[in-house]
Amino acid sequence: MSREGRWADSPFLPGDIVFDWDHPRRKGIVINLPNKQADQWHVPGRGLLSKDNPEYPRDDDVVVLLHYNTLKKELP
C-alpha cells in the first residue's frame, strides 16, 4: 500500500514540514501518524495527551513531529 493510501484520511504525511500551533516559530517534521486519538495516546512522563493538552479536542488525531531544534541538537 502506498503511503498516500495508508494515510488517506489525514491532512499530513510522514516527512511533511509543519509549524507547531502552540509555538508558530517552531518548525517540525511529521515522523508518525499512529492512528490514535488524543485520549488514547500516552506521553511518557506526562500521561494522556488529552490531559496534557486540554485545549485540544480529546478526539483529535495524534500527529507526532520532531522539532528542528531537537534534530539540530542530536544531529548537528
PDB file of N, CA, C and O in Angstrom, chain B, residues numbered from 101:
ATOM      1  N   MET B 101       0.845  -1.178   0.000  1.00  0.00           N
ATOM      2  CA  MET B 101       0.000   0.000   0.000  1.00  0.00           C
ATOM      3  C   MET B 101       0.890   1.241   0.000  1.00  0.00           C
ATOM      4  O   MET B 101       1.891   1.287   0.715  1.00  0.00           O
ATOM      5  N   SER B 102       0.537   2.228  -0.783  1.00  0.00           N
ATOM      6  CA  SER B 102       1.313   3.464  -0.837  1.00  0.00           C
ATOM      7  C   SER B 102       1.120   4.259   0.447  1.00  0.00           C
ATOM      8  O   SER B 102       0.141   4.066   1.167  1.00  0.00           O
ATOM      9  N   ARG B 103       2.058   5.152   0.725  1.00  0.00           N
ATOM     10  CA  ARG B 103       1.911   5.975   1.925  1.00  0.00           C
ATOM     11  C   ARG B 103       0.701   6.884   1.806  1.00  0.00           C
ATOM     12  O   ARG B 103       0.048   7.175   2.809  1.00  0.00           O
ATOM     13  N   GLU B 104       0.388   7.340   0.593  1.00  0.00           N
ATOM     14  CA  GLU B 104      -0.796   8.173   0.403  1.00  0.00           C
ATOM     15  C   GLU B 104      -2.069   7.390   0.708  1.00  0.00           C
ATOM     16  O   GLU B 104      -3.011   7.931   1.288  1.00  0.00           O
ATOM     17  N   GLY B 105      -2.099   6.114   0.317  1.00  0.00           N
ATOM     18  CA  GLY B 105      -3.250   5.277   0.600  1.00  0.00           C
ATOM     19  C   GLY B 105      -3.376   4.953   2.075  1.00  0.00           C
ATOM     20  O   GLY B 105      -4.477   4.923   2.624  1.00  0.00           O
ATOM     21  N   ARG B 106      -2.237   4.711   2.715  1.00  0.00           N
ATOM     22  CA  ARG B 106      -2.244   4.364   4.146  1.00  0.00           C
ATOM     23  C   ARG B 106      -2.786   5.496   5.005  1.00  0.00           C
ATOM     24  O   ARG B 106      -3.499   5.248   5.977  1.00  0.00           O
ATOM     25  N   TRP B 107      -2.457   6.736   4.657  1.00  0.00           N
ATOM     26  CA  TRP B 107      -2.890   7.887   5.457  1.00  0.00           C
ATOM     27  C   TRP B 107      -3.825   8.791   4.663  1.00  0.00           C
ATOM     28  O   TRP B 107      -3.735  10.015   4.758  1.00  0.00           O
ATOM     29  N   ALA B 108      -4.717   8.201   3.886  1.00  0.00           N
ATOM     30  CA  ALA B 108      -5.609   8.963   3.009  1.00  0.00           C
ATOM     31  C   ALA B 108      -6.522   9.917   3.764  1.00  0.00           C
ATOM     32  O   ALA B 108      -6.901  10.957   3.225  1.00  0.00           O
ATOM     33  N   ASP B 109      -6.882   9.587   4.994  1.00  0.00           N
ATOM     34  CA  ASP B 109      -7.787  10.431   5.766  1.00  0.00           C
ATOM     35  C   ASP B 109      -7.074  11.544   6.521  1.00  0.00           C
ATOM     36  O   ASP B 109      -7.732  12.360   7.166  1.00  0.00           O
ATOM     37  N   SER B 110      -5.773  11.599   6.459  1.00  0.00           N
ATOM     38  CA  SER B 110      -5.005  12.589   7.214  1.00  0.00           C
ATOM     39  C   SER B 110      -4.566  13.739   6.311  1.00  0.00           C
ATOM     40  O   SER B 110      -4.226  13.531   5.146  1.00  0.00           O
ATOM     41  N   PRO B 111      -4.576  14.952   6.859  1.00  0.00           N
ATOM     42  CA  PRO B 111      -4.045  16.079   6.075  1.00  0.00           C
ATOM     43  C   PRO B 111      -2.520  16.091   6.043  1.00  0.00           C
ATOM     44  O   PRO B 111      -1.919  16.914   5.352  1.00  0.00           O
ATOM     45  N   PHE B 112      -1.887  15.176   6.793  1.00  0.00           N
ATOM     46  CA  PHE B 112      -0.433  15.120   6.889  1.00  0.00           C
ATOM     47  C   PHE B 112       0.092  13.774   6.403  1.00  0.00           C
ATOM     48  O   PHE B 112      -0.621  12.771   6.396  1.00  0.00           O
ATOM     49  N   LEU B 113       1.350  13.784   6.002  1.00  0.00           N
ATOM     50  CA  LEU B 113       2.075  12.556   5.667  1.00  0.00           C
ATOM     51  C   LEU B 113       3.417  12.600   6.383  1.00  0.00           C
ATOM     52  O   LEU B 113       3.954  13.689   6.592  1.00  0.00           O
ATOM     53  N   PRO B 114       3.977  11.460   6.766  1.00  0.00           N
ATOM     54  CA  PRO B 114       5.322  11.476   7.325  1.00  0.00           C
ATOM     55  C   PRO B 114       6.282  12.174   6.364  1.00  0.00           C
ATOM     56  O   PRO B 114       6.267  11.942   5.155  1.00  0.00           O
ATOM     57  N   GLY B 115       7.110  13.028   6.938  1.00  0.00           N
ATOM     58  CA  GLY B 115       8.049  13.804   6.139  1.00  0.00           C
ATOM     59  C   GLY B 115       7.572  15.221   5.857  1.00  0.00           C
ATOM     60  O   GLY B 115       8.364  16.068   5.443  1.00  0.00           O
ATOM     61  N   ASP B 116       6.281  15.492   6.076  1.00  0.00           N
ATOM     62  CA  ASP B 116       5.771  16.851   5.891  1.00  0.00           C
ATOM     63  C   ASP B 116       6.419  17.793   6.894  1.00  0.00           C
ATOM     64  O   ASP B 116       6.673  17.420   8.040  1.00  0.00           O
ATOM     65  N   ILE B 117       6.680  19.004   6.457  1.00  0.00           N
ATOM     66  CA  ILE B 117       7.189  20.052   7.340  1.00  0.00           C
ATOM     67  C   ILE B 117       5.992  20.869   7.815  1.00  0.00           C
ATOM     68  O   ILE B 117       5.186  21.338   7.011  1.00  0.00           O
ATOM     69  N   VAL B 118       5.886  21.033   9.138  1.00  0.00           N
ATOM     70  CA  VAL B 118       4.733  21.714   9.725  1.00  0.00           C
ATOM     71  C   VAL B 118       5.201  22.738  10.755  1.00  0.00           C
ATOM     72  O   VAL B 118       6.348  22.716  11.203  1.00  0.00           O
ATOM     73  N   PHE B 119       4.289  23.630  11.116  1.00  0.00           N
ATOM     74  CA  PHE B 119       4.519  24.586  12.190  1.00  0.00           C
ATOM     75  C   PHE B 119       3.690  24.164  13.392  1.00  0.00           C
ATOM     76  O   PHE B 119       2.524  23.800  13.240  1.00  0.00           O
ATOM     77  N   ASP B 120       4.267  24.207  14.571  1.00  0.00           N
ATOM     78  CA  ASP B 120       3.578  23.869  15.811  1.00  0.00           C
ATOM     79  C   ASP B 120       2.634  25.024  16.159  1.00  0.00           C
ATOM     80  O   ASP B 120       3.088  26.157  16.318  1.00  0.00           O
ATOM     81  N   TRP B 121       1.343  24.757  16.278  1.00  0.00           N
ATOM     82  CA  TRP B 121       0.365  25.805  16.593  1.00  0.00           C
ATOM     83  C   TRP B 121       0.675  26.499  17.908  1.00  0.00           C
ATOM     84  O   TRP B 121       0.465  27.704  18.043  1.00  0.00           O
ATOM     85  N   ASP B 122       1.176  25.738  18.880  1.00  0.00           N
ATOM     86  CA  ASP B 122       1.488  26.324  20.188  1.00  0.00           C
ATOM     87  C   ASP B 122       2.737  27.193  20.130  1.00  0.00           C
ATOM     88  O   ASP B 122       2.905  28.104  20.941  1.00  0.00           O
ATOM     89  N   HIS B 123       3.599  26.913  19.185  1.00  0.00           N
ATOM     90  CA  HIS B 123       4.862  27.643  19.030  1.00  0.00           C
ATOM     91  C   HIS B 123       5.076  27.886  17.544  1.00  0.00           C
ATOM     92  O   HIS B 123       5.875  27.184  16.925  1.00  0.00           O
ATOM     93  N   PRO B 124       4.377  28.874  16.942  1.00  0.00           N
ATOM     94  CA  PRO B 124       4.389  29.038  15.486  1.00  0.00           C
ATOM     95  C   PRO B 124       5.770  29.239  14.864  1.00  0.00           C
ATOM     96  O   PRO B 124       5.948  29.005  13.669  1.00  0.00           O
ATOM     97  N   ARG B 125       6.748  29.671  15.661  1.00  0.00           N
ATOM     98  CA  ARG B 125       8.084  29.851  15.100  1.00  0.00           C
ATOM     99  C   ARG B 125       8.865  28.542  15.104  1.00  0.00           C
ATOM    100  O   ARG B 125       9.996  28.493  14.622  1.00  0.00           O
ATOM    101  N   ARG B 126       8.270  27.480  15.646  1.00  0.00           N
ATOM    102  CA  ARG B 126       8.949  26.186  15.712  1.00  0.00           C
ATOM    103  C   ARG B 126       8.455  25.261  14.611  1.00  0.00           C
ATOM    104  O   ARG B 126       7.307  24.815  14.618  1.00  0.00           O
ATOM    105  N   LYS B 127       9.333  24.985  13.676  1.00  0.00           N
ATOM    106  CA  LYS B 127       9.001  24.054  12.604  1.00  0.00           C
ATOM    107  C   LYS B 127       9.383  22.645  13.037  1.00  0.00           C
ATOM    108  O   LYS B 127      10.290  22.437  13.842  1.00  0.00           O
ATOM    109  N   GLY B 128       8.656  21.688  12.472  1.00  0.00           N
ATOM    110  CA  GLY B 128       8.961  20.299  12.751  1.00  0.00           C
ATOM    111  C   GLY B 128       8.682  19.428  11.540  1.00  0.00           C
ATOM    112  O   GLY B 128       8.132  19.883  10.536  1.00  0.00           O
ATOM    113  N   ILE B 129       9.067  18.187  11.653  1.00  0.00           N
ATOM    114  CA  ILE B 129       8.846  17.199  10.601  1.00  0.00           C
ATOM    115  C   ILE B 129       7.914  16.133  11.162  1.00  0.00           C
ATOM    116  O   ILE B 129       8.150  15.604  12.249  1.00  0.00           O
ATOM    117  N   VAL B 130       6.854  15.818  10.420  1.00  0.00           N
ATOM    118  CA  VAL B 130       5.948  14.748  10.836  1.00  0.00           C
ATOM    119  C   VAL B 130       6.707  13.434  10.733  1.00  0.00           C
ATOM    120  O   VAL B 130       7.217  13.081   9.670  1.00  0.00           O
ATOM    121  N   ILE B 131       6.777  12.705  11.861  1.00  0.00           N
ATOM    122  CA  ILE B 131       7.508  11.433  11.851  1.00  0.00           C
ATOM    123  C   ILE B 131       6.599  10.231  12.069  1.00  0.00           C
ATOM    124  O   ILE B 131       7.014   9.095  11.838  1.00  0.00           O
ATOM    125  N   ASN B 132       5.350  10.466  12.516  1.00  0.00           N
ATOM    126  CA  ASN B 132       4.458   9.333  12.752  1.00  0.00           C
ATOM    127  C   ASN B 132       3.010   9.809  12.789  1.00  0.00           C
ATOM    128  O   ASN B 132       2.708  10.896  13.281  1.00  0.00           O
ATOM    129  N   LEU B 133       2.134   8.981  12.263  1.00  0.00           N
ATOM    130  CA  LEU B 133       0.682   9.156  12.356  1.00  0.00           C
ATOM    131  C   LEU B 133       0.146   7.846  12.925  1.00  0.00           C
ATOM    132  O   LEU B 133      -0.219   6.944  12.171  1.00  0.00           O
ATOM    133  N   PRO B 134       0.098   7.738  14.267  1.00  0.00           N
ATOM    134  CA  PRO B 134      -0.127   6.435  14.897  1.00  0.00           C
ATOM    135  C   PRO B 134      -1.559   5.900  14.879  1.00  0.00           C
ATOM    136  O   PRO B 134      -1.817   4.860  15.486  1.00  0.00           O
ATOM    137  N   ASN B 135      -2.487   6.560  14.217  1.00  0.00           N
ATOM    138  CA  ASN B 135      -3.871   6.096  14.161  1.00  0.00           C
ATOM    139  C   ASN B 135      -4.479   5.984  15.557  1.00  0.00           C
ATOM    140  O   ASN B 135      -5.195   5.032  15.866  1.00  0.00           O
ATOM    141  N   LYS B 136      -4.177   6.977  16.391  1.00  0.00           N
ATOM    142  CA  LYS B 136      -4.714   7.080  17.744  1.00  0.00           C
ATOM    143  C   LYS B 136      -5.268   8.494  17.928  1.00  0.00           C
ATOM    144  O   LYS B 136      -4.873   9.432  17.235  1.00  0.00           O
ATOM    145  N   GLN B 137      -6.186   8.616  18.875  1.00  0.00           N
ATOM    146  CA  GLN B 137      -6.716   9.926  19.221  1.00  0.00           C
ATOM    147  C   GLN B 137      -6.064  10.398  20.516  1.00  0.00           C
ATOM    148  O   GLN B 137      -5.465   9.609  21.245  1.00  0.00           O
ATOM    149  N   ALA B 138      -6.188  11.695  20.790  1.00  0.00           N
ATOM    150  CA  ALA B 138      -5.502  12.297  21.932  1.00  0.00           C
ATOM    151  C   ALA B 138      -5.836  11.614  23.254  1.00  0.00           C
ATOM    152  O   ALA B 138      -4.987  11.550  24.143  1.00  0.00           O
ATOM    153  N   ASP B 139      -7.054  11.106  23.398  1.00  0.00           N
ATOM    154  CA  ASP B 139      -7.405  10.437  24.655  1.00  0.00           C
ATOM    155  C   ASP B 139      -6.947   8.970  24.695  1.00  0.00           C
ATOM    156  O   ASP B 139      -7.273   8.241  25.632  1.00  0.00           O
ATOM    157  N   GLN B 140      -6.183   8.541  23.664  1.00  0.00           N
ATOM    158  CA  GLN B 140      -5.633   7.186  23.616  1.00  0.00           C
ATOM    159  C   GLN B 140      -4.101   7.178  23.626  1.00  0.00           C
ATOM    160  O   GLN B 140      -3.486   6.117  23.733  1.00  0.00           O
ATOM    161  N   TRP B 141      -3.492   8.355  23.516  1.00  0.00           N
ATOM    162  CA  TRP B 141      -2.043   8.439  23.348  1.00  0.00           C
ATOM    163  C   TRP B 141      -1.380   8.835  24.667  1.00  0.00           C
ATOM    164  O   TRP B 141      -1.698   9.874  25.243  1.00  0.00           O
ATOM    165  N   HIS B 142      -0.461   7.999  25.134  1.00  0.00           N
ATOM    166  CA  HIS B 142       0.256   8.243  26.383  1.00  0.00           C
ATOM    167  C   HIS B 142       1.584   8.934  26.092  1.00  0.00           C
ATOM    168  O   HIS B 142       2.403   8.429  25.325  1.00  0.00           O
ATOM    169  N   VAL B 143       1.788  10.094  26.713  1.00  0.00           N
ATOM    170  CA  VAL B 143       3.043  10.835  26.576  1.00  0.00           C
ATOM    171  C   VAL B 143       3.936  10.425  27.746  1.00  0.00           C
ATOM    172  O   VAL B 143       3.570  10.662  28.898  1.00  0.00           O
ATOM    173  N   PRO B 144       5.093   9.820  27.488  1.00  0.00           N
ATOM    174  CA  PRO B 144       5.955   9.371  28.580  1.00  0.00           C
ATOM    175  C   PRO B 144       6.263  10.496  29.580  1.00  0.00           C
ATOM    176  O   PRO B 144       6.707  11.584  29.214  1.00  0.00           O
ATOM    177  N   GLY B 145       6.011  10.186  30.842  1.00  0.00           N
ATOM    178  CA  GLY B 145       6.284  11.151  31.905  1.00  0.00           C
ATOM    179  C   GLY B 145       5.231  12.231  32.081  1.00  0.00           C
ATOM    180  O   GLY B 145       5.323  13.036  33.008  1.00  0.00           O
ATOM    181  N   ARG B 146       4.210  12.263  31.190  1.00  0.00           N
ATOM    182  CA  ARG B 146       3.206  13.329  31.271  1.00  0.00           C
ATOM    183  C   ARG B 146       1.779  12.807  31.239  1.00  0.00           C
ATOM    184  O   ARG B 146       0.851  13.574  31.498  1.00  0.00           O
ATOM    185  N   GLY B 147       1.568  11.540  30.932  1.00  0.00           N
ATOM    186  CA  GLY B 147       0.222  10.969  30.921  1.00  0.00           C
ATOM    187  C   GLY B 147      -0.448  11.071  29.565  1.00  0.00           C
ATOM    188  O   GLY B 147       0.214  11.201  28.536  1.00  0.00           O
ATOM    189  N   LEU B 148      -1.768  11.010  29.579  1.00  0.00           N
ATOM    190  CA  LEU B 148      -2.531  11.071  28.328  1.00  0.00           C
ATOM    191  C   LEU B 148      -2.379  12.427  27.651  1.00  0.00           C
ATOM    192  O   LEU B 148      -2.376  13.468  28.307  1.00  0.00           O
ATOM    193  N   LEU B 149      -2.255  12.397  26.343  1.00  0.00           N
ATOM    194  CA  LEU B 149      -2.116  13.629  25.564  1.00  0.00           C
ATOM    195  C   LEU B 149      -3.309  14.560  25.777  1.00  0.00           C
ATOM    196  O   LEU B 149      -3.140  15.777  25.852  1.00  0.00           O
ATOM    197  N   SER B 150      -4.512  13.995  25.876  1.00  0.00           N
ATOM    198  CA  SER B 150      -5.712  14.818  26.056  1.00  0.00           C
ATOM    199  C   SER B 150      -5.690  15.564  27.387  1.00  0.00           C
ATOM    200  O   SER B 150      -6.260  16.651  27.489  1.00  0.00           O
ATOM    201  N   LYS B 151      -5.050  15.007  28.397  1.00  0.00           N
ATOM    202  CA  LYS B 151      -4.935  15.695  29.690  1.00  0.00           C
ATOM    203  C   LYS B 151      -3.762  16.663  29.691  1.00  0.00           C
ATOM    204  O   LYS B 151      -3.803  17.694  30.363  1.00  0.00           O
ATOM    205  N   ASP B 152      -2.726  16.336  28.945  1.00  0.00           N
ATOM    206  CA  ASP B 152      -1.546  17.202  28.856  1.00  0.00           C
ATOM    207  C   ASP B 152      -1.850  18.456  28.033  1.00  0.00           C
ATOM    208  O   ASP B 152      -1.260  19.512  28.267  1.00  0.00           O
ATOM    209  N   ASN B 153      -2.765  18.340  27.076  1.00  0.00           N
ATOM    210  CA  ASN B 153      -3.170  19.465  26.215  1.00  0.00           C
ATOM    211  C   ASN B 153      -4.695  19.588  26.223  1.00  0.00           C
ATOM    212  O   ASN B 153      -5.337  19.286  25.217  1.00  0.00           O
ATOM    213  N   PRO B 154      -5.282  20.025  27.332  1.00  0.00           N
ATOM    214  CA  PRO B 154      -6.748  20.047  27.440  1.00  0.00           C
ATOM    215  C   PRO B 154      -7.437  21.034  26.493  1.00  0.00           C
ATOM    216  O   PRO B 154      -8.651  20.957  26.302  1.00  0.00           O
ATOM    217  N   GLU B 155      -6.686  21.951  25.903  1.00  0.00           N
ATOM    218  CA  GLU B 155      -7.300  22.917  24.978  1.00  0.00           C
ATOM    219  C   GLU B 155      -7.639  22.297  23.624  1.00  0.00           C
ATOM    220  O   GLU B 155      -8.374  22.889  22.834  1.00  0.00           O
ATOM    221  N   TYR B 156      -7.106  21.110  23.359  1.00  0.00           N
ATOM    222  CA  TYR B 156      -7.412  20.409  22.110  1.00  0.00           C
ATOM    223  C   TYR B 156      -8.513  19.381  22.341  1.00  0.00           C
ATOM    224  O   TYR B 156      -8.625  18.835  23.439  1.00  0.00           O
ATOM    225  N   PRO B 157      -9.327  19.110  21.324  1.00  0.00           N
ATOM    226  CA  PRO B 157     -10.376  18.087  21.474  1.00  0.00           C
ATOM    227  C   PRO B 157      -9.778  16.711  21.789  1.00  0.00           C
ATOM    228  O   PRO B 157      -8.739  16.328  21.250  1.00  0.00           O
ATOM    229  N   ARG B 158     -10.460  15.984  22.672  1.00  0.00           N
ATOM    230  CA  ARG B 158      -9.996  14.651  23.076  1.00  0.00           C
ATOM    231  C   ARG B 158      -9.953  13.675  21.903  1.00  0.00           C
ATOM    232  O   ARG B 158      -9.186  12.713  21.919  1.00  0.00           O
ATOM    233  N   ASP B 159     -10.783  13.926  20.881  1.00  0.00           N
ATOM    234  CA  ASP B 159     -10.842  13.002  19.748  1.00  0.00           C
ATOM    235  C   ASP B 159      -9.988  13.454  18.561  1.00  0.00           C
ATOM    236  O   ASP B 159     -10.124  12.915  17.463  1.00  0.00           O
ATOM    237  N   ASP B 160      -9.113  14.437  18.771  1.00  0.00           N
ATOM    238  CA  ASP B 160      -8.174  14.836  17.711  1.00  0.00           C
ATOM    239  C   ASP B 160      -7.225  13.691  17.405  1.00  0.00           C
ATOM    240  O   ASP B 160      -6.812  12.963  18.307  1.00  0.00           O
ATOM    241  N   ASP B 161      -6.880  13.531  16.138  1.00  0.00           N
ATOM    242  CA  ASP B 161      -5.897  12.528  15.743  1.00  0.00           C
ATOM    243  C   ASP B 161      -4.507  12.979  16.188  1.00  0.00           C
ATOM    244  O   ASP B 161      -4.185  14.167  16.165  1.00  0.00           O
ATOM    245  N   VAL B 162      -3.704  12.016  16.588  1.00  0.00           N
ATOM    246  CA  VAL B 162      -2.337  12.298  17.025  1.00  0.00           C
ATOM    247  C   VAL B 162      -1.429  12.418  15.805  1.00  0.00           C
ATOM    248  O   VAL B 162      -1.468  11.585  14.900  1.00  0.00           O
ATOM    249  N   VAL B 163      -0.617  13.465  15.797  1.00  0.00           N
ATOM    250  CA  VAL B 163       0.418  13.666  14.790  1.00  0.00           C
ATOM    251  C   VAL B 163       1.721  13.865  15.564  1.00  0.00           C
ATOM    252  O   VAL B 163       1.862  14.831  16.314  1.00  0.00           O
ATOM    253  N   VAL B 164       2.659  12.958  15.381  1.00  0.00           N
ATOM    254  CA  VAL B 164       3.932  13.042  16.096  1.00  0.00           C
ATOM    255  C   VAL B 164       4.925  13.774  15.203  1.00  0.00           C
ATOM    256  O   VAL B 164       5.120  13.421  14.040  1.00  0.00           O
ATOM    257  N   LEU B 165       5.551  14.809  15.778  1.00  0.00           N
ATOM    258  CA  LEU B 165       6.547  15.525  14.987  1.00  0.00           C
ATOM    259  C   LEU B 165       7.827  15.706  15.764  1.00  0.00           C
ATOM    260  O   LEU B 165       7.845  15.669  16.994  1.00  0.00           O
ATOM    261  N   LEU B 166       8.875  15.899  15.038  1.00  0.00           N
ATOM    262  CA  LEU B 166      10.195  16.150  15.600  1.00  0.00           C
ATOM    263  C   LEU B 166      10.542  17.594  15.269  1.00  0.00           C
ATOM    264  O   LEU B 166      10.633  17.969  14.100  1.00  0.00           O
ATOM    265  N   HIS B 167      10.737  18.413  16.323  1.00  0.00           N
ATOM    266  CA  HIS B 167      11.085  19.820  16.089  1.00  0.00           C
ATOM    267  C   HIS B 167      12.500  19.924  15.524  1.00  0.00           C
ATOM    268  O   HIS B 167      13.392  19.163  15.899  1.00  0.00           O
ATOM    269  N   TYR B 168      12.684  20.870  14.626  1.00  0.00           N
ATOM    270  CA  TYR B 168      14.003  21.082  14.024  1.00  0.00           C
ATOM    271  C   TYR B 168      15.063  21.365  15.076  1.00  0.00           C
ATOM    272  O   TYR B 168      16.199  20.906  14.951  1.00  0.00           O
ATOM    273  N   ASN B 169      14.701  22.126  16.126  1.00  0.00           N
ATOM    274  CA  ASN B 169      15.685  22.439  17.167  1.00  0.00           C
ATOM    275  C   ASN B 169      16.240  21.160  17.794  1.00  0.00           C
ATOM    276  O   ASN B 169      17.443  21.061  18.038  1.00  0.00           O
ATOM    277  N   THR B 170      15.384  20.195  18.052  1.00  0.00           N
ATOM    278  CA  THR B 170      15.816  18.914  18.620  1.00  0.00           C
ATOM    279  C   THR B 170      16.685  18.167  17.622  1.00  0.00           C
ATOM    280  O   THR B 170      17.717  17.602  17.985  1.00  0.00           O
ATOM    281  N   LEU B 171      16.268  18.167  16.379  1.00  0.00           N
ATOM    282  CA  LEU B 171      17.042  17.484  15.344  1.00  0.00           C
ATOM    283  C   LEU B 171      18.435  18.080  15.208  1.00  0.00           C
ATOM    284  O   LEU B 171      19.414  17.347  15.071  1.00  0.00           O
ATOM    285  N   LYS B 172      18.531  19.406  15.245  1.00  0.00           N
ATOM    286  CA  LYS B 172      19.845  20.071  15.143  1.00  0.00           C
ATOM    287  C   LYS B 172      20.751  19.719  16.319  1.00  0.00           C
ATOM    288  O   LYS B 172      21.960  19.559  16.150  1.00  0.00           O
ATOM    289  N   LYS B 173      20.161  19.599  17.521  1.00  0.00           N
ATOM    290  CA  LYS B 173      20.956  19.238  18.702  1.00  0.00           C
ATOM    291  C   LYS B 173      21.498  17.819  18.604  1.00  0.00           C
ATOM    292  O   LYS B 173      22.652  17.557  18.940  1.00  0.00           O
ATOM    293  N   GLU B 174      20.649  16.909  18.138  1.00  0.00           N
ATOM    294  CA  GLU B 174      21.018  15.494  18.088  1.00  0.00           C
ATOM    295  C   GLU B 174      21.883  15.138  16.886  1.00  0.00           C
ATOM    296  O   GLU B 174      22.764  14.284  16.980  1.00  0.00           O
ATOM    297  N   LEU B 175      21.631  15.794  15.754  1.00  0.00           N
ATOM    298  CA  LEU B 175      22.377  15.537  14.527  1.00  0.00           C
ATOM    299  C   LEU B 175      22.861  16.859  13.940  1.00  0.00           C
ATOM    300  O   LEU B 175      22.308  17.340  12.951  1.00  0.00           O
ATOM    301  N   PRO B 176      23.891  17.446  14.545  1.00  0.00           N
ATOM    302  CA  PRO B 176      24.348  18.777  14.073  1.00  0.00           C
ATOM    303  C   PRO B 176      24.921  18.751  12.671  1.00  0.00           C
ATOM    304  O   PRO B 176      25.339  19.788  12.156  1.00  0.00           O
TER     305      PRO B 176
END
